[in-house]
């Protein structure tokens, strides 16, 4: 492991996302996956960055205090998509996914990932925001993507690493990996401090 300071920890990634698993593996960090059920809700007055941090901290809070030992480190993350100040969640089904992509078509939106790193005696919260610019999508492109990829588990109803990202995203301003669901550069830098 490159980050020798982490060798004293049993690292748990509390995420069911295969994309986050892959990105953590690519960082060269040894970890296991353990997930607790969490209601993904937040106060209605909360905005963008605060929502992402609140949701990632909620996932860490799902682990009872007795779960932690001196060796335990839990990493959680939550990614949200904001369009003109409105959070676009995971689509409820096909029609919702189509509608979401029609809203994103031809516009800039923000992808914000909140991350929580927690040990027995330390906690760090941070977020990373990336601007994503979609071209104007044709209806047949949206239908093809939704029917083929079924992006119902993804905030904003798309995965940048999938077909819609190849043909629909004109540019991004910020971290590509953040849009995938884990801001690996910032995470790596924060983990170096433990």
N, C-alpha and C positions, 0 to 999 in steps of 0.2 A: 504494500500500500504506500502510495506517495506521501500521504499525510500521516507521518509516523505518530503524531500527537493523538491520532484517533485509535491507535492500537489498543489502548486501555479500555475502550468502550465496546459494548455490544450494541451495535447500531440497528435500529428498527426504522424502516420506512413504512409509515402508516398510510399507505395508499394502495388502492386496487388498480391503479392506472398502469397498464403495460408500458406506456410511453415513459412514465416516471421511472419505472424499474430499469428500462433500457438506458436512460440517461444517467442514472446513478451508477449502473455497471460501467458505463463508458468513462465515468470519473475515476474508476479504479478503487471504489470504496466497497468494502465487504459489509453486507447488510442482510437482514432477513425482513420479510414482510409480515406485518401483523396489523389488522384493521379492526377498529371498533365501530359499531353503527353510530351515526351522528345525524341529527336533524340539521339540514343545511338552511337555517333561517337566521335572520339578523334584524335588528331594529329598523323600522321603516325610514327613520331620519338619517340612517347611516349612508355614506357615499363611498364610491369607488375603492380607493386604496384601503380605507378602514374596513370595508366589507371583506375584502380578500384576507386581510390580517385576522379579522375576527373569526372567519370561517376556518382558517388554518389552525388558529389557537383552539377553537372548539374541538377539532379532531385530536389535538394533543390532550385536551382536558378530559377526553373520553377514557384516558388511561388513569386509573385510580392511583393515588399517591403511593400505595403499598406496592404497586407494580415496579416502581423505580428502586434500583440499587445504586451504589456508587459507580457502577459500570454501565448503567443504562443511558443510551442516548436515543431519543425519538425525534424523527424528522417528519413533519407534516407539511402539506401544501394544498392550496386551493386556488383555482384559476377562474376568473370571471371575465366576461366580455361586456364592455360598456359602449353604447352607441348614443352619442349626444346626451350623456348623463344618465341614461337608462340602462340598467343591468339586463342583459339577455342571458337567461339561464340555459340549462339543458332542455332541448325540445321535448314536449310531451308525446310526440309521435310524428308521423309523416307530414301532416298538414302544418304543424307547428314548425318543423324544420324548414319546409319550403318557405313559409312566411318569414322566418328569421333571416334566411339567406336573401330573400327579396329586400328586406330592410337594410341589410349590409351592402347590397349591390350598389356600386358606384360611389361608395362613401368611405371615409376614414373612421376607424373605431379603435378603442384601446383594449388591449389584453393585459390584465393585471393579475399577477400571481403573488399571493401572500405565502410566506414560509415561516414556520415555527420550528426552532431547534431547542430541545429541552433535555436537560440532564437533571440529576438529583438536586443540584444546587445552582443551576444557571439556566436562564431562558433568554433566547434572542428571537425577536420578530422583525421581519423586514418584508418589503414588497418591491417588485420590479414591474414597470409598465412599458409596453411596446405599442407603438402606433402601427396599425395595419391598414393598407389601402387596397380595397377591392376595385377591380374594373366593373363596368356595368355588365352584370351577368345576364345571359339569355335564359329564358324560361326552360328551354330544353336542356341547357347545361345544369341548371339547378335540379331538375327532375332526374337527369342521369345520375348526378352525384348522390342525391338523397336515396334513390332506389337501389343504387349499387353499393353504397358505403354505409347506409343507415346510421348517420352520425348522431344517434339519440343519447349517447353518453358523453357528448362533448358540449361544453359551454359555447354558445354562439352557433351551434349546429355545424361545425366544420373542424377538420384537422388540417393544419397547414402542410403537413407532410403527406397528405393524400392528394388525389387527382384535382380537387377544387383549388388546392394551393398552387399546383403547377400552372393551371390555366386561368386562375381568377385573381391572384394577388399580384398587383403591379409592383408594390414595394413595401418594405417595412422599415420603420425607424426604431431601432433598438434590438433587443436580443431575439433571435429566431427561436432559440430553445425555450425561452420564456413562453412564446406562443404555443409551443408543444406541451407546456405544462410545468416546466422546472427551469428556473433561471440559474443554470449550472455555474456560470462564472461567479455570480454573487454568492451562491451557496458555497462554492469552493473557498472563496475568500473568507467567508464567515467561519467555516469549519477550521481553517488554519489557526484561528484565534482561540480555539478550545484547548 
